Amino acid sequence: MQRYAKGIVVTNSAKDTAVVEVTNWKVDRIFKKRYRRTSRYLVHNPGNDIVVGTIVEIIPTRPLSKRKFWRIQPAIIKAKAEASG
């Protein structure tokens, strides 16, 4: 089974790159309180066709630049494109 993450696109201003924010909930070991951890990943976005606010799944790939080693799963792009119009 391939590893993936689901997040929301927060910016796509760079060429062929989007920033996806992934939120995970953790539980404190002592106090059992839930808290939110957010990570921001640089994701390959060929053609800049993903708009800000879209929920996408990202999967790991070979390193494309210094900090970019994720790409958007193609099946999710189609699903969002069909749903929006």
Backbone as CSV, one residue per row, in Angstrom:
resi,resn,N_x,N_y,N_z,CA_x,CA_y,CA_z,C_x,C_y,C_z
1,MET,0.841,-1.180,0.000,0.000,0.000,0.000,0.885,1.243,0.000
2,GLN,0.565,2.160,-0.884,1.386,3.347,-1.034,1.008,4.406,-0.005
3,ARG,2.012,5.094,0.498,1.817,6.163,1.469,1.235,7.387,0.772
4,TYR,0.314,8.066,1.415,-0.240,9.289,0.861,-0.666,10.202,2.000
5,ALA,-0.951,11.448,1.670,-1.441,12.421,2.629,-2.528,13.248,1.956
6,LYS,-3.479,13.701,2.733,-4.557,14.524,2.208,-4.446,15.906,2.841
7,GLY,-4.517,16.935,2.002,-4.386,18.294,2.517,-5.069,19.300,1.623
8,ILE,-4.915,20.554,1.983,-5.555,21.643,1.258,-4.477,22.532,0.635
9,VAL,-4.700,22.961,-0.603,-3.749,23.818,-1.306,-3.861,25.234,-0.733
10,VAL,-2.739,25.769,-0.227,-2.765,27.109,0.367,-2.152,28.161,-0.547
11,THR,-1.264,27.786,-1.450,-0.729,28.732,-2.430,-0.222,27.969,-3.648
12,ASN,-0.295,28.623,-4.803,0.227,28.030,-6.036,0.913,29.086,-6.890
13,SER,1.596,30.019,-6.241,2.178,31.146,-6.958,3.473,30.807,-7.695
14,ALA,4.174,29.745,-7.288,5.413,29.371,-7.968,5.110,28.554,-9.220
15,LYS,6.047,28.520,-10.145,5.859,27.772,-11.387,5.915,26.271,-11.104
16,ASP,4.877,25.542,-11.514,4.769,24.086,-11.375,4.883,23.612,-9.932
17,THR,4.577,24.456,-8.965,4.677,24.088,-7.560,3.483,24.646,-6.793
18,ALA,2.956,23.842,-5.883,1.902,24.289,-4.976,2.337,23.941,-3.557
19,VAL,1.807,24.670,-2.593,2.063,24.368,-1.193,0.791,23.760,-0.630
20,VAL,0.917,22.543,-0.097,-0.223,21.825,0.469,-0.017,21.717,1.972
21,GLU,-1.044,22.087,2.725,-1.002,22.027,4.180,-1.755,20.787,4.643
22,VAL,-1.043,19.906,5.349,-1.611,18.652,5.834,-1.758,18.763,7.348
23,THR,-2.955,18.471,7.854,-3.237,18.567,9.281,-3.400,17.172,9.867
24,ASN,-2.694,16.910,10.960,-2.807,15.650,11.686,-3.175,15.937,13.129
25,TRP,-3.999,15.092,13.710,-4.364,15.222,15.111,-3.542,14.245,15.924
26,LYS,-2.952,14.733,17.011,-2.155,13.914,17.921,-2.836,13.923,19.291
27,VAL,-2.472,12.957,20.140,-3.005,12.882,21.492,-1.840,12.938,22.466
28,ASP,-1.927,13.844,23.436,-0.902,13.959,24.457,-0.885,12.693,25.309
29,ARG,0.301,12.156,25.567,0.412,10.881,26.275,0.001,10.978,27.741
30,ILE,0.255,12.114,28.359,-0.046,12.245,29.779,-1.461,12.765,30.008
31,PHE,-1.811,13.865,29.360,-3.087,14.516,29.634,-4.217,14.076,28.712
32,LYS,-3.906,13.263,27.697,-4.910,12.734,26.762,-5.661,13.832,26.013
33,LYS,-5.041,14.990,25.883,-5.667,16.083,25.153,-5.268,16.006,23.681
34,ARG,-6.226,16.259,22.793,-5.957,16.245,21.359,-5.437,17.611,20.928
35,TYR,-4.430,17.597,20.067,-3.911,18.835,19.503,-3.579,18.617,18.044
36,ARG,-3.563,19.730,17.304,-3.416,19.677,15.856,-1.983,20.000,15.460
37,ARG,-1.419,19.183,14.564,-0.087,19.429,13.994,-0.261,19.662,12.501
38,THR,0.280,20.751,11.990,0.189,21.046,10.568,1.562,21.036,9.932
39,SER,1.644,20.450,8.752,2.876,20.426,7.975,2.577,20.994,6.594
40,ARG,3.527,21.736,6.055,3.374,22.305,4.716,4.386,21.636,3.794
41,TYR,3.896,21.106,2.678,4.738,20.399,1.725,4.720,21.121,0.384
42,LEU,5.887,21.203,-0.256,5.960,21.676,-1.631,5.618,20.493,-2.527
43,VAL,4.677,20.709,-3.431,4.121,19.628,-4.244,4.234,20.001,-5.711
44,HIS,4.569,19.008,-6.543,4.657,19.240,-7.983,3.259,19.427,-8.556
45,ASN,3.044,20.559,-9.236,1.748,20.921,-9.802,1.956,21.334,-11.260
46,PRO,2.097,20.359,-12.173,2.401,20.710,-13.566,1.285,21.543,-14.200
47,GLY,1.666,22.662,-14.778,0.702,23.522,-15.438,-0.059,24.447,-14.506
48,ASN,0.204,24.386,-13.214,-0.495,25.197,-12.206,-2.014,25.125,-12.369
49,ASP,-2.552,23.912,-12.557,-3.989,23.758,-12.786,-4.797,23.566,-11.508
50,ILE,-4.154,23.472,-10.369,-4.863,23.314,-9.102,-5.034,24.699,-8.475
51,VAL,-6.246,25.012,-8.044,-6.518,26.330,-7.464,-6.417,26.269,-5.948
52,VAL,-6.227,27.417,-5.327,-6.119,27.513,-3.871,-7.451,27.117,-3.246
53,GLY,-7.380,26.304,-2.190,-8.575,25.847,-1.488,-9.017,24.452,-1.883
54,THR,-8.406,23.859,-2.897,-8.752,22.514,-3.334,-8.178,21.490,-2.368
55,ILE,-8.972,20.482,-2.020,-8.492,19.385,-1.186,-7.927,18.319,-2.118
56,VAL,-6.662,17.948,-1.889,-5.976,17.009,-2.771,-5.285,15.924,-1.952
57,GLU,-5.002,14.797,-2.613,-4.158,13.760,-2.043,-2.794,13.869,-2.698
58,ILE,-1.740,13.768,-1.892,-0.384,13.842,-2.426,0.338,12.537,-2.133
59,ILE,1.202,12.142,-3.059,1.968,10.913,-2.905,3.450,11.223,-3.112
60,PRO,4.331,10.484,-2.451,5.761,10.758,-2.589,6.284,10.367,-3.966
61,THR,7.320,11.050,-4.406,7.978,10.773,-5.680,9.468,11.042,-5.515
62,ARG,10.202,10.885,-6.576,11.638,11.164,-6.504,11.852,12.650,-6.251
63,PRO,12.990,13.045,-5.702,13.220,14.467,-5.457,13.218,15.269,-6.764
64,LEU,12.381,16.290,-6.815,12.287,17.146,-7.993,13.065,18.442,-7.811
65,SER,13.302,18.832,-6.574,14.130,19.992,-6.259,14.614,19.819,-4.823
66,LYS,15.154,20.873,-4.254,15.716,20.773,-2.903,14.662,20.380,-1.865
67,ARG,13.454,20.951,-1.955,12.421,20.677,-0.954,11.170,20.023,-1.526
68,LYS,11.146,19.726,-2.819,9.931,19.219,-3.450,10.090,17.743,-3.809
69,PHE,9.390,16.872,-3.060,9.437,15.440,-3.361,8.079,14.779,-3.187
70,TRP,7.014,15.537,-3.395,5.643,15.037,-3.414,5.014,15.451,-4.739
71,ARG,3.989,14.703,-5.165,3.220,15.094,-6.339,1.748,14.842,-6.068
72,ILE,0.894,15.551,-6.793,-0.550,15.423,-6.614,-1.030,14.184,-7.337
73,GLN,-1.868,13.409,-6.667,-2.391,12.181,-7.269,-3.360,12.550,-8.392
74,PRO,-3.142,12.030,-9.607,-3.945,12.457,-10.768,-5.434,12.159,-10.655
75,ALA,-5.831,11.069,-10.022,-7.253,10.724,-9.935,-8.033,11.771,-9.152
76,ILE,-7.404,12.381,-8.165,-8.079,13.393,-7.358,-8.291,14.674,-8.159
77,ILE,-7.347,15.010,-9.040,-7.493,16.209,-9.867,-8.733,16.085,-10.744
78,LYS,-8.921,14.935,-11.362,-10.086,14.730,-12.222,-11.377,14.834,-11.428
79,ALA,-11.388,14.245,-10.242,-12.606,14.276,-9.434,-12.980,15.718,-9.073
80,LYS,-12.004,16.552,-8.717,-12.295,17.935,-8.377,-12.701,18.735,-9.602
81,ALA,-12.078,18.451,-10.755,-12.392,19.174,-11.985,-13.837,18.870,-12.423
82,GLU,-14.253,17.614,-12.310,-15.612,17.248,-12.696,-16.628,17.823,-11.720
83,ALA,-16.283,17.866,-10.441,-17.226,18.355,-9.428,-17.409,19.867,-9.537
84,SER,-16.358,20.587,-9.946,-16.459,22.051,-9.968,-17.096,22.590,-11.251
85,GLY,-17.207,21.784,-12.276,-17.792,22.406,-13.425,-17.966,21.544,-14.578
